[in-house]
Amino acid sequence: MSPSNKKSNRQSSKNKTNREKLAAAQRQAKIRAAAVVGGLLAVVVGGTVAWTAVNRLDGVTSYRYLGSVHQTEPVKYAESPPVGGPHNPTWLNCGVYTKPVEDDLAVHSLEHGAVWITYRADLPEAQRRTLEQLVDGRTYTLLSPYPGLKEAVVISAWNRQLRASDANDPRLAKFLAKFEQGTQAPERGAPCSGGVTGA
């Protein structure tokens, strides 16, 4: 083989090696890019899942009552305690009540964006104090005992309700934070004072 042919073969072999290295480098770059994109997607999806898990509130039942239906006659509610529907033209002043209050007055307060926490009459004193602390300083809450309640505590907003077996259930505070003056209330921002005071 002539020296020129040997040189040509070496050059060809070198070019082939360079092309293979370049192809390998491109494959590695694609793999790294795919890994980065996959990692970003995992972060985004993971973040979305985490956000959903944090903001989801297990045990909340939703209803579909329309607001602004006033009547002076007694109302028979499907839910106990009620979460919406026809109600008295006057609302119940927000606050802490030690005796049961009238459903149709409390429902009007729910329409204004209040959250109503009801508890069983035999709830231990320590748990009642826990509920009082939960509503302390809030202007759109009602707290009262409720006759015939099966669960220890039921927390209600317009079209939303959660039942709990203990006043220390962390979902109660989350419910309150989410639904007090929440968008589910047809007349949120309307007063929760200047109405009537319960028993």
Number of C-alpha atoms within 10 A of each C-alpha: 5 7 8 9 10 11 11 12 12 12 12 12 12 12 12 12 12 12 12 12 12 12 12 12 12 12 12 12 12 12 12 12 12 12 12 12 12 12 12 12 12 12 12 12 12 12 12 12 12 12 11 11 11 10 11 11 15 10 11 16 12 14 14 12 15 14 19 14 13 14 13 11 10 12 13 13 15 10 10 14 21 21 27 29 23 21 26 21 14 18 24 26 23 26 21 18 16 13 14 16 20 14 22 27 20 28 29 30 34 36 30 26 27 33 35 30 27 25 29 18 18 10 15 11 9 10 16 21 11 13 22 18 11 18 20 12 10 15 17 24 26 26 24 22 23 23 15 11 16 14 14 20 27 24 24 30 31 35 22 21 23 19 21 18 12 15 22 14 12 10 18 23 15 14 20 23 12 15 21 24 25 19 12 19 25 19 19 20 14 14 18 25 15 11 16 13 14 19 9
